[in-house]
């Protein structure tokens, strides 16, 4: 499955007698088979893909993430070759691989004598900067093109709303709905409402039968051995004989088809639910396929809307609206936020938090059942759904005062779908409120009561979610009020936190003292 096609160019020396007039770079998250580049065969264009230490080492990645990207890249290269295109592919252990993007490009350009390099706009600021800075000294003329993936432009926020310090996703979402016509009827939102989020906070009954996720069983032993031989530092678990994620457009389409036919009917209802024995629930698990561009947002949204239109009795409006909002609202919005505020965005730290993440974020060895399940699942599958990320691991990190840099690195590394443009706004801003409110209108913190409401985790936890103070009290209960207490000055101007802040300030001083003392003891235990 991960073998390189024998017709693929794998040695720079083989380019010496070729007459390629253009080289076209394909990054690991640009696996878009529907890009206009590929509409016709170009005998004098060489498409190039590189597996590089530059990409495996900029942070410590989950092994499934590295394997998933490399396997998908290899399959994409093979698909291009079968379609009649010319491809050069340098594996991680290739002697010609200089392990650096611009050095590899210069080597290829020099070897084939081409003076033209085609680029699709990178989605990461890091890569965009690397290529832009190199452009002045590059031996070829760089021709930048759109990735033809997103529904909106990089600078959509400024185009639509001007230069502001903060933006509301709801305003952005409605603009995209109007622009695309998705879930619109005569200029008005379908059903007379833009947002059905209040209908999407249910948990399944015990008698509710949950479908199994559609999983694959790829043998990725060759790539696992490659990473071991090259001493690439990874973490997490992998079944080398049963890699579960889609690695081609066809497989990604199978996952999409399964979602719209079997899962979408309950997606909205249970999208925030968390169950110990069911890691996938009704989630589409399409984020890896989307973020590598094997699938486009248009393909995904239109498949879902078509299913809803054909089966309105089975798929209610709140199910389809909740899903569409995730794709055309939130996903497009966080990309726009990323490009609006980078590079400063990557250094924001509103609360000046500096605590290291606890070791159990890499081991799942903790007595807090919600964290144990969410982290173990992440280690096993390189996946957790948005509420596990936001209200369990992210909530805890914010409550203890974790360094946003450490939180960023963890989220960027552990999830197979994590690319900085989508990870950083979600982790640093939405989860940690490190941007002070550019993206979210309040810090997303909660006591254990929210986790208890939306999951079954608390039922088998060593701590008691109903206990507010004492040795058996849920740490989330203590840490929540400790967070409110120590950040009163920064929360005072946030209208959405006014009621909570007022409740804390009116609380009995003896109670406050107990909470502060016990929370401090717990925080000290994290470092011991």
C-alpha positions as CSV (number, residue, x, y, z in Angstrom):
1,X,0.0,0.0,0.0
2,X,2.9,2.4,0.7
3,X,5.2,1.3,-2.0
4,X,6.4,4.0,-4.5
5,X,5.3,3.4,-8.1
6,X,8.3,2.0,-10.1
7,X,7.9,4.7,-12.7
8,X,8.3,7.5,-10.2
9,X,11.6,9.4,-10.3
10,X,13.4,8.8,-7.1
11,X,17.0,10.0,-8.0
12,X,18.1,13.5,-8.9
13,X,20.6,12.0,-11.3
14,X,17.7,10.7,-13.4
15,X,16.7,14.3,-14.2
16,X,19.9,15.1,-16.0
17,X,18.7,14.4,-19.5
18,X,15.1,15.5,-19.1
19,X,13.5,18.6,-20.5
20,X,11.1,19.7,-17.8
21,X,10.4,23.4,-18.1
22,X,8.4,23.6,-14.9
23,X,8.6,22.0,-11.5
24,X,5.4,21.9,-9.4
25,X,5.6,21.5,-5.6
26,X,2.9,19.4,-3.8
27,X,3.0,19.7,0.0
28,X,1.7,17.0,2.3
29,X,-1.5,18.8,2.9
30,X,-2.1,19.6,-0.8
31,X,-3.4,16.2,-2.0
32,X,-6.2,17.7,-4.1
33,X,-6.7,15.5,-7.1
34,X,-9.3,17.9,-8.5
35,X,-6.8,20.8,-8.7
36,X,-6.7,22.5,-12.1
37,X,-3.0,21.5,-12.4
38,X,-4.1,18.0,-13.1
39,X,-6.8,18.6,-15.7
40,X,-4.4,17.8,-18.5
41,X,-1.2,15.9,-18.8
42,X,1.9,18.1,-19.1
43,X,4.9,16.4,-20.6
44,X,7.2,19.1,-19.5
45,X,6.0,19.5,-15.9
46,X,7.5,17.6,-13.0
47,X,5.4,17.3,-9.8
48,X,7.5,16.8,-6.7
49,X,6.8,15.5,-3.2
50,X,9.2,15.3,-0.3
51,X,9.2,13.4,3.0
52,X,11.4,15.6,5.2
53,X,12.9,15.8,8.7
54,X,11.9,19.5,8.5
55,X,8.3,18.3,8.8
56,X,8.7,15.3,11.1
57,X,10.8,17.4,13.6
58,X,9.2,20.9,14.0
59,X,7.2,19.3,16.8
60,X,6.9,15.9,18.3
61,X,4.1,14.1,16.3
62,X,1.9,11.1,17.0
63,X,3.2,8.2,15.0
64,X,-0.2,7.8,13.3
65,X,0.0,11.4,12.1
66,X,3.4,11.0,10.4
67,X,2.5,7.6,8.9
68,X,-0.8,9.0,7.7
69,X,0.7,11.9,5.9
70,X,3.5,9.9,4.3
71,X,1.2,7.1,3.2
72,X,-1.4,9.5,1.8
73,X,1.4,11.4,0.0
74,X,2.8,8.2,-1.5
75,X,-0.7,7.1,-2.7
76,X,-1.2,10.5,-4.2
77,X,2.1,10.4,-6.1
78,X,1.1,6.9,-7.4
79,X,-2.3,8.2,-8.5
80,X,-0.7,11.0,-10.4
81,X,1.6,8.6,-12.2
82,X,-1.3,6.3,-13.1
83,X,-3.1,9.4,-14.5
84,X,-0.1,10.1,-16.9
85,X,1.7,12.8,-14.9
86,X,5.4,13.0,-14.2
87,X,6.4,12.7,-10.5
88,X,9.5,12.9,-8.4
89,X,9.2,11.5,-4.9
90,X,11.9,11.6,-2.3
91,X,11.3,9.3,0.7
92,X,12.7,10.2,4.1
93,X,15.7,7.9,3.8
94,X,16.5,8.8,0.2
95,X,20.2,9.8,-0.1
96,X,19.3,12.7,-2.4
97,X,16.9,14.1,0.3
98,X,18.4,17.2,1.9
99,X,15.5,17.2,4.5
100,X,14.8,20.9,3.9
101,X,12.1,22.2,1.6
102,X,13.9,25.0,-0.2
103,X,17.2,23.0,-0.4
104,X,15.4,20.1,-2.0
105,X,13.7,22.5,-4.4
106,X,17.0,24.1,-5.4
107,X,18.5,20.6,-5.9
108,X,15.6,19.5,-8.2
109,X,15.6,22.8,-10.2
110,X,19.4,22.5,-10.7
111,X,19.2,18.8,-11.7
112,X,16.5,19.3,-14.4
113,X,17.5,22.8,-15.5
114,X,14.0,24.2,-15.0
115,X,13.6,27.9,-14.4
116,X,9.9,27.9,-13.4
117,X,8.5,26.6,-10.0
118,X,4.7,26.3,-9.4
119,X,3.5,26.6,-5.9
120,X,0.1,26.3,-4.3
121,X,-0.3,28.8,-1.4
122,X,0.7,27.0,1.8
123,X,-1.8,27.1,4.6
124,X,0.8,27.3,7.3
125,X,2.5,30.6,8.1
126,X,5.7,28.7,8.7
127,X,5.9,27.3,5.2
128,X,4.5,30.4,3.5
129,X,7.3,32.5,5.2
130,X,10.0,29.9,4.3
131,X,9.1,30.0,0.6
132,X,8.5,33.7,0.4
133,X,11.9,34.5,2.0
134,X,13.6,32.1,-0.4
135,X,11.9,33.6,-3.4
136,X,14.4,36.5,-3.6
137,X,17.3,34.1,-4.1
138,X,15.7,31.2,-5.8
139,X,17.1,30.1,-9.1
140,X,13.7,29.8,-10.7
141,X,10.7,32.1,-11.2
142,X,8.1,31.3,-8.5
143,X,4.5,31.2,-9.7
144,X,2.0,31.2,-6.9
145,X,-1.5,29.7,-7.3
146,X,-4.5,29.1,-5.1
147,X,-4.9,25.7,-3.5
148,X,-8.5,25.7,-4.8
149,X,-9.8,24.1,-1.6
150,X,-11.4,26.7,0.7
151,X,-14.7,28.5,0.2
152,X,-13.3,31.9,1.4
153,X,-10.1,33.9,0.9
154,X,-7.3,34.2,3.4
155,X,-8.1,37.8,4.1
156,X,-11.9,37.3,4.2
157,X,-12.2,39.0,7.6
158,X,-10.7,42.2,6.5
159,X,-12.6,42.1,3.1
160,X,-15.9,41.6,4.8
161,X,-15.6,43.3,8.2
162,X,-12.5,45.5,8.1
163,X,-9.6,45.6,10.5
164,X,-10.9,44.8,13.9
165,X,-9.4,43.4,17.1
166,X,-12.0,40.6,17.3
167,X,-14.6,39.0,15.1
168,X,-17.7,36.9,15.7
169,X,-18.0,33.5,14.0
170,X,-21.7,33.8,13.7
171,X,-21.5,36.9,11.5
172,X,-18.8,35.1,9.3
173,X,-20.9,32.0,9.1
174,X,-24.0,33.8,7.9
175,X,-22.0,35.6,5.3
176,X,-20.7,32.2,3.9
177,X,-24.2,30.8,4.0
178,X,-25.4,33.7,1.8
179,X,-22.4,33.5,-0.5
180,X,-22.7,29.8,-1.1
181,X,-26.5,29.4,-0.9
182,X,-26.1,26.4,1.4
183,X,-29.2,25.9,3.6
184,X,-30.8,29.0,2.2
185,X,-34.3,29.6,0.7
186,X,-35.1,32.8,-1.0
187,X,-32.4,34.6,0.8
188,X,-33.4,33.4,4.2
189,X,-32.0,30.5,6.3
190,X,-33.8,27.2,5.9
191,X,-36.2,26.7,8.8
192,X,-36.2,30.4,9.6
193,X,-33.1,30.2,11.9
194,X,-29.4,30.4,11.3
195,X,-28.3,28.3,14.1
196,X,-29.8,25.2,15.9
197,X,-27.0,24.7,18.3
198,X,-29.3,24.6,21.3
199,X,-30.8,21.4,19.9
200,X,-27.4,19.7,19.7
201,X,-26.7,19.0,23.4
202,X,-28.1,15.6,24.0
203,X,-26.5,12.4,25.3
204,X,-27.7,8.9,24.1
205,X,-29.9,6.9,26.3
206,X,-28.5,3.6,27.6
207,X,-30.8,1.7,25.2
208,X,-29.6,3.7,22.2
209,X,-27.7,1.5,19.7
210,X,-24.6,3.3,18.3
211,X,-23.1,2.3,14.9
212,X,-19.5,1.2,14.5
213,X,-17.2,3.6,12.7
214,X,-16.0,2.8,9.2
215,X,-12.3,1.8,9.7
216,X,-9.7,0.6,7.3
217,X,-6.9,-2.0,7.9
218,X,-3.9,-0.8,6.0
219,X,-0.5,-2.5,6.5
220,X,1.8,0.4,7.1
221,X,4.7,-1.7,8.4
222,X,7.1,-0.2,5.9
223,X,6.5,3.3,7.1
224,X,6.7,2.3,10.8
225,X,10.0,0.7,10.2
226,X,11.2,3.7,8.2
227,X,10.5,6.1,11.1
228,X,12.2,3.7,13.5
229,X,15.3,3.3,11.3
230,X,15.6,7.1,10.8
231,X,15.1,7.6,14.6
232,X,12.2,10.0,14.1
233,X,10.8,10.8,17.6
234,X,7.1,10.2,17.8
235,X,4.6,9.2,20.5
236,X,1.3,7.4,20.6
237,X,0.2,4.0,19.6
238,X,-0.2,2.3,16.2
239,X,-1.3,-1.0,14.8
240,X,1.1,-1.4,11.9
241,X,-1.2,-4.1,10.3
242,X,-4.5,-2.2,10.7
243,X,-4.0,1.5,10.1
244,X,-7.6,2.8,10.3
245,X,-7.5,6.2,8.5
246,X,-8.4,6.8,4.8
247,X,-5.3,7.2,2.6
248,X,-6.8,8.0,-0.8
249,X,-9.6,10.1,-2.2
250,X,-11.6,7.0,-2.8
251,X,-11.3,5.8,0.8
252,X,-12.1,9.3,2.1
253,X,-15.2,9.3,-0.1
254,X,-16.2,6.0,1.4
255,X,-16.0,7.6,4.9
256,X,-18.1,10.5,3.7
257,X,-20.7,8.2,2.1
258,X,-20.9,6.2,5.4
259,X,-21.4,9.4,7.4
260,X,-24.2,10.9,5.3
261,X,-26.0,7.5,5.0
262,X,-25.6,6.2,8.6
263,X,-24.4,8.9,11.0
264,X,-25.7,12.3,9.9
265,X,-29.2,11.5,11.1
266,X,-28.0,11.8,14.7
267,X,-24.9,13.9,14.3
268,X,-26.4,17.2,15.6
269,X,-28.2,15.6,18.5
270,X,-25.1,13.9,20.0
271,X,-22.2,16.0,18.6
272,X,-21.2,17.1,22.1
273,X,-21.7,13.8,23.9
274,X,-18.8,11.7,25.3
275,X,-19.1,8.0,26.1
276,X,-16.4,5.7,27.6
277,X,-17.1,2.8,25.3
278,X,-17.7,4.7,22.0
279,X,-14.9,6.9,20.8
280,X,-16.4,7.8,17.4
281,X,-20.1,8.2,18.1
282,X,-21.8,10.0,15.2
283,X,-18.8,12.1,14.2
284,X,-17.8,12.1,10.5
285,X,-14.0,11.8,11.2
286,X,-13.3,13.5,7.9
287,X,-11.0,16.2,9.3
288,X,-7.8,14.3,8.2
289,X,-9.2,13.8,4.7
290,X,-10.3,17.5,4.6
291,X,-7.1,19.0,6.0
292,X,-4.9,17.0,3.5
293,X,-7.3,18.1,0.8
294,X,-8.2,14.6,-0.3
295,X,-11.8,16.0,0.0
296,X,-13.0,19.5,-0.5
297,X,-15.4,21.3,1.8
298,X,-17.8,21.7,-1.1
299,X,-17.8,17.9,-1.7
300,X,-18.5,17.2,1.9
301,X,-21.2,19.8,2.5
302,X,-23.0,19.1,-0.7
303,X,-23.0,15.4,0.0
304,X,-24.6,16.1,3.4
305,X,-27.1,18.5,2.1
306,X,-28.1,16.1,-0.7
307,X,-28.7,13.4,1.9
308,X,-30.8,15.7,4.0
309,X,-32.9,16.8,1.0
310,X,-33.6,13.2,0.0
311,X,-34.4,12.1,3.6
312,X,-35.9,15.1,5.5
313,X,-37.8,12.7,7.7
314,X,-34.7,10.8,8.8
315,X,-32.3,13.8,8.8
316,X,-33.7,16.8,10.7
317,X,-32.6,20.4,10.1
318,X,-30.7,20.6,13.3
319,X,-28.5,17.6,12.3
320,X,-27.6,19.1,8.9
321,X,-27.2,22.7,10.1
322,X,-24.8,21.6,12.9
323,X,-22.6,19.8,10.5
324,X,-22.6,22.5,7.8
325,X,-21.7,25.1,10.5
326,X,-18.7,23.0,11.5
327,X,-17.4,22.9,7.9
328,X,-18.3,26.3,6.3
329,X,-18.5,28.3,9.5
330,X,-16.0,27.2,12.1
331,X,-13.4,25.7,9.8
332,X,-13.3,28.6,7.4
333,X,-13.5,31.1,10.2
334,X,-10.5,29.8,12.2
335,X,-8.4,29.8,9.0
336,X,-9.4,33.5,8.4
337,X,-8.5,34.3,12.1
338,X,-5.2,32.6,11.7
339,X,-4.2,34.6,8.6
340,X,-5.6,37.8,10.1
341,X,-3.4,37.8,13.2
342,X,-0.3,35.8,12.5
343,X,2.5,35.8,13.4
344,X,1.8,37.6,16.7
345,X,-1.1,35.2,17.2
346,X,1.3,32.3,17.8
347,X,2.8,34.1,20.8
348,X,-0.3,35.4,22.6
349,X,-0.7,34.6,26.3
350,X,-3.5,36.7,27.8
351,X,-3.4,35.1,31.2
352,X,0.4,34.9,31.3
353,X,0.2,31.2,32.0
354,X,3.5,29.3,32.3
355,X,2.9,25.9,33.9
356,X,4.1,22.8,32.1
357,X,1.5,20.3,30.9
358,X,1.4,17.3,33.3
359,X,3.2,14.1,32.2
360,X,-0.1,12.3,32.0
361,X,-0.9,14.1,28.7
362,X,1.5,11.7,27.1
363,X,0.7,8.6,29.2
364,X,-3.0,8.9,30.2
365,X,-2.0,7.8,33.7
366,X,-4.3,9.8,35.8
367,X,-7.2,9.0,38.2
368,X,-9.4,11.7,36.6
369,X,-11.5,9.5,34.4
370,X,-12.5,12.1,31.8
371,X,-8.9,13.0,31.2
372,X,-7.8,9.3,31.2
373,X,-10.3,8.4,28.6
374,X,-9.9,11.4,26.4
375,X,-6.1,11.2,26.4
376,X,-5.9,7.4,26.0
377,X,-8.3,7.6,23.1
378,X,-6.0,10.3,21.6
379,X,-2.9,8.1,22.1
380,X,-4.7,5.1,20.5
381,X,-6.4,6.8,17.6
382,X,-4.7,10.2,17.1
383,X,-8.3,11.5,17.4
384,X,-10.7,13.1,19.8
385,X,-13.8,15.0,19.0
386,X,-14.2,18.7,19.6
387,X,-15.8,18.6,23.0
388,X,-13.1,16.2,24.3
389,X,-10.5,18.6,23.0
390,X,-12.2,21.8,24.2
391,X,-14.0,20.8,27.5
392,X,-11.8,18.1,28.8
393,X,-8.1,18.3,27.9
394,X,-8.3,22.0,26.9
395,X,-10.5,23.0,29.9
396,X,-8.1,21.3,32.3
397,X,-5.0,22.9,30.8
398,X,-6.6,26.3,31.0
399,X,-7.7,25.8,34.6
400,X,-4.3,24.8,35.8
401,X,-2.6,27.7,34.0
402,X,-0.7,25.6,31.4
403,X,1.7,27.5,29.1
404,X,-0.1,28.1,25.7
405,X,3.1,27.1,23.9
406,X,3.0,23.7,25.6
407,X,-0.7,23.3,24.9
408,X,-0.2,24.2,21.2
409,X,2.6,21.7,20.8
410,X,0.6,19.0,22.3
411,X,-2.5,19.5,20.2
412,X,-0.4,20.0,17.1
413,X,1.5,16.8,17.7
414,X,-1.2,14.4,19.0
415,X,-4.0,14.7,16.4
416,X,-3.8,13.3,12.9
417,X,-5.8,16.2,11.6
418,X,-3.7,18.9,13.3
419,X,-2.2,21.5,10.9
420,X,-1.2,24.8,12.4
421,X,-3.8,27.0,10.6
422,X,-6.6,25.0,12.2
423,X,-4.9,23.8,15.4
424,X,-3.5,27.1,16.7
425,X,-6.8,29.1,16.7
426,X,-8.6,26.2,18.2
427,X,-6.1,25.4,20.9
428,X,-4.4,28.7,21.8
429,X,-7.5,30.9,21.3
430,X,-10.7,28.9,21.6
431,X,-9.4,26.4,24.2
432,X,-6.9,28.6,26.2
433,X,-8.3,32.1,25.5
434,X,-4.7,33.2,25.1
435,X,-5.7,35.8,22.5
436,X,-7.9,37.6,25.0
437,X,-11.0,37.3,22.9
438,X,-10.1,37.8,19.3
439,X,-11.9,34.5,18.4
440,X,-14.0,33.5,21.4
441,X,-16.2,35.8,23.5
442,X,-15.3,34.1,26.8
443,X,-12.9,31.5,28.3
444,X,-14.3,28.0,27.8
445,X,-13.9,26.8,31.3
446,X,-16.3,24.7,33.4
447,X,-16.5,22.7,36.6
448,X,-17.1,19.0,36.5
449,X,-20.8,19.5,36.1
450,X,-20.6,20.1,32.4
451,X,-18.5,17.0,31.8
452,X,-21.0,15.0,34.0
453,X,-23.9,16.3,31.9
454,X,-22.4,15.4,28.6
455,X,-20.6,12.2,29.4
456,X,-20.6,9.0,31.4
457,X,-17.0,9.6,32.6
458,X,-17.9,10.7,36.1
459,X,-19.8,7.5,37.0
460,X,-16.6,5.5,37.3
461,X,-14.1,8.2,38.4
462,X,-12.0,8.1,41.6
463,X,-13.3,11.6,42.4
464,X,-16.9,12.6,43.1
465,X,-18.3,15.3,40.7
466,X,-20.9,16.2,43.3
467,X,-18.3,17.1,45.9
468,X,-17.1,20.7,45.7
469,X,-14.5,20.6,48.6
470,X,-12.6,17.8,50.2
471,X,-10.3,14.9,49.3
472,X,-12.8,13.3,47.0
473,X,-13.9,16.5,45.3
474,X,-13.6,16.6,41.5
475,X,-10.5,18.6,40.7
476,X,-12.4,20.5,38.0
477,X,-14.7,21.9,40.7
478,X,-11.8,23.2,42.7
479,X,-9.7,24.4,39.8
480,X,-12.7,26.2,38.2
481,X,-13.2,28.6,41.1
482,X,-9.4,28.9,41.6
483,X,-9.1,30.1,38.0
484,X,-11.9,32.6,38.5
485,X,-10.3,33.8,41.7
486,X,-6.8,34.3,40.4
487,X,-7.9,36.1,37.2
488,X,-10.6,38.4,38.6
489,X,-8.9,41.4,37.2
490,X,-8.8,40.1,33.6
491,X,-12.3,38.7,33.7
492,X,-13.9,41.8,35.2
493,X,-14.5,43.4,31.8
494,X,-16.0,40.3,30.2
495,X,-19.7,40.6,30.3
496,X,-20.2,36.8,29.8
497,X,-18.2,36.1,32.9
498,X,-19.9,38.8,35.1
499,X,-22.4,36.5,36.8
500,X,-19.8,33.8,37.6
501,X,-17.4,36.5,38.9
502,X,-20.2,38.0,41.1
503,X,-21.0,34.5,42.5
504,X,-17.4,34.0,43.5
505,X,-17.1,37.5,45.1
506,X,-20.3,36.9,47.2
507,X,-19.1,33.5,48.4
508,X,-18.2,32.9,52.1
509,X,-14.6,33.8,52.8
510,X,-14.0,30.5,54.7
511,X,-15.2,28.6,51.6
512,X,-12.9,30.6,49.4
513,X,-9.9,29.9,51.6
514,X,-10.6,26.1,51.6
515,X,-10.9,26.2,47.8
516,X,-7.7,28.2,47.3
517,X,-5.8,25.9,49.7
518,X,-7.0,22.6,48.2
519,X,-6.6,23.8,44.6
520,X,-3.0,25.0,45.4
521,X,-2.2,21.6,46.9
522,X,-3.6,19.8,43.8
523,X,-1.5,22.1,41.5
524,X,1.6,21.3,43.5
525,X,0.9,17.6,43.2
526,X,1.0,17.9,39.4
527,X,4.7,18.9,39.6
528,X,5.8,16.3,42.0
